Amino acid sequence: MIREALKGGKGEVIKNPKVFIDPLSVFTDIPFREDIIRETAIAVRYFVKNDVKFSNLFLGLTGTGKTFVVKYIYNEIEEVKKEDQEYNGLKQVYLNSREVGGTPQAVLSVIAEKLTNSFVPRHGVNLGEYIDKIKNVLRGRKAIIYLDEVDTLVKRRGGDIVLYQLLRADADVSVIMISNDINVRDYMEPRVLSSLGPSVIFKPYDAVQLKEILAKYAEYGLIDKTYNDEILSYIAAISAREHGDARKAVNLLFRSAQLASGIGFIRKEHVDKAIVEYEQERLFEAVKSLPFHYKLALRAIVTAEDVVTAHKIYSKFCDKLRQKPLSYRRFSDIVSELDMFGIVKIKIMNRGRAGGIRKYVEVHDKEKIMKALEENLTEEMGYEYDEGSDMEES
Ligand SMILES: Nc1ncnc2c1ncn2[C@@H]1O[C@H](COP(=O)(O)OP(=O)(O)OP(=O)(O)O)[C@@H](O)[C@H]1O
């Protein structure tokens, strides 16, 4: 059994897993994003050869190819550097604002660090000094800075001003910013907006486009005749339903192929199982990333039917954990947010004149949510949670 798996013989479906894990190592072009890539390439050329700085804001929902396109452009520029002298001195810095901490301090220090190739302290340096460091290292050189998930920076106090300083700095810097919050401009001051270049919109892929994208992954990554057109259409249709998320589509195809491994053909039931697994993981991730009181609120909601009762249970949890409970009003807001995230479902019911209006909460995946919560809350509260483990009785 294990030998078959080790050798990858009969019934194998996946030809090259790298296609799914590191698609940029395989893709030589990016379907449906050709126009954006061409226009950006022209802006880069004007910048490098004609000293025309640019700044762009790439906007689009999750999985629409923004980071993919940016990394593709980055890699292509590195290749052109080897062929075209004028690109020689060009520096490129890519960073994800959220991953580095999201604060103006963190973002600027990482940019300075990457440009200077030397350690730059994260604290105790004022923002202006970072800008100076960046200007100094770029004397006579040009740089393109890619700021992914820039919305996390912009929403921090002073975050948009940092952008302004960067864009206005007396240095040859061009910037490409990426955001999946399409309203990110609303968080910027007018002077910042006016120094910002145009927004480039990444439209969600439709089912036909997703199918074509999937066909590429299948062609590069799967063994011939282990899949058919219907399977690709099925995955594309499911992924287009939410908002044309290519990440989801590619992930579902890869999972389905793994489930079909040894069987030799991807069937609809593999895809259905892949969807369940995918949704479970997403739910788990969503619960995991909730702030502490949201988790406590969710834990209470799972055992209650309406928001008033849930708040009482939540307050008891807080007492046991020696935490100050949030007011009913704030709690109710949290429930609404959880509804927005798709974790719970609020139902307003009018119970006649005497009963008034009541806010009920439905939780579909109670067991899965409980499992995710238990792992998380135990981690966050350690001993205290054990002490309060009679939460069930409340
Ligand atoms: N046009 C495309 N062709 C091939 N694969 C694509 C395409 N667009 C997206 N993908 C796939 O989808 C994945 C997710 O895309 P990407 O990381 O660019 O999303 P994003 O728009 O940056 O979203 P997020 O804001 O959530 O990071 C990519 O890693 C790639 O596998």
PDBQT file of the ligand as one rigid body, heavy atoms in Angstrom, charges set to zero:
ROOT
HETATM    1  N1  LIG A 401      -5.600  34.657 -13.641  1.00  0.00    +0.000 N 
HETATM    2  C1  LIG A 401      -5.150  33.657 -12.889  1.00  0.00    +0.000 A 
HETATM    3  N2  LIG A 401      -4.580  32.586 -13.462  1.00  0.00    +0.000 NA
HETATM    4  C2  LIG A 401      -4.130  31.557 -12.726  1.00  0.00    +0.000 A 
HETATM    5  N3  LIG A 401      -4.237  31.500 -11.392  1.00  0.00    +0.000 NA
HETATM    6  C3  LIG A 401      -4.798  32.540 -10.755  1.00  0.00    +0.000 A 
HETATM    7  C4  LIG A 401      -5.272  33.666 -11.460  1.00  0.00    +0.000 A 
HETATM    8  N4  LIG A 401      -5.773  34.546 -10.575  1.00  0.00    +0.000 NA
HETATM    9  C5  LIG A 401      -5.608  33.989  -9.364  1.00  0.00    +0.000 A 
HETATM   10  N5  LIG A 401      -5.033  32.778  -9.457  1.00  0.00    +0.000 N 
HETATM   11  C6  LIG A 401      -4.761  31.824  -8.375  1.00  0.00    +0.000 C 
HETATM   12  O1  LIG A 401      -5.440  32.248  -7.233  1.00  0.00    +0.000 OA
HETATM   13  C7  LIG A 401      -4.540  32.393  -6.129  1.00  0.00    +0.000 C 
HETATM   14  C8  LIG A 401      -4.951  33.578  -5.316  1.00  0.00    +0.000 C 
HETATM   15  O2  LIG A 401      -4.711  34.773  -6.040  1.00  0.00    +0.000 OA
HETATM   16  P1  LIG A 401      -4.051  36.045  -5.342  1.00  0.00    +0.000 P 
HETATM   17  O3  LIG A 401      -3.146  35.607  -4.230  1.00  0.00    +0.000 OA
HETATM   18  O4  LIG A 401      -3.489  36.892  -6.388  1.00  0.00    +0.000 OA
HETATM   19  O5  LIG A 401      -5.327  36.702  -4.697  1.00  0.00    +0.000 OA
HETATM   20  P2  LIG A 401      -5.523  38.196  -4.262  1.00  0.00    +0.000 P 
HETATM   21  O6  LIG A 401      -6.356  38.869  -5.283  1.00  0.00    +0.000 OA
HETATM   22  O7  LIG A 401      -4.205  38.807  -3.917  1.00  0.00    +0.000 OA
HETATM   23  O8  LIG A 401      -6.417  37.987  -2.982  1.00  0.00    +0.000 OA
HETATM   24  P3  LIG A 401      -6.087  38.267  -1.450  1.00  0.00    +0.000 P 
HETATM   25  O9  LIG A 401      -6.347  39.693  -1.280  1.00  0.00    +0.000 OA
HETATM   26  O10 LIG A 401      -7.033  37.392  -0.714  1.00  0.00    +0.000 OA
HETATM   27  O11 LIG A 401      -4.657  37.861  -1.225  1.00  0.00    +0.000 OA
HETATM   28  C9  LIG A 401      -3.174  32.512  -6.752  1.00  0.00    +0.000 C 
HETATM   29  O12 LIG A 401      -2.184  31.988  -5.913  1.00  0.00    +0.000 OA
HETATM   30  C10 LIG A 401      -3.300  31.676  -8.005  1.00  0.00    +0.000 C 
HETATM   31  O13 LIG A 401      -3.113  30.323  -7.664  1.00  0.00    +0.000 OA
ENDROOT
TORSDOF 0
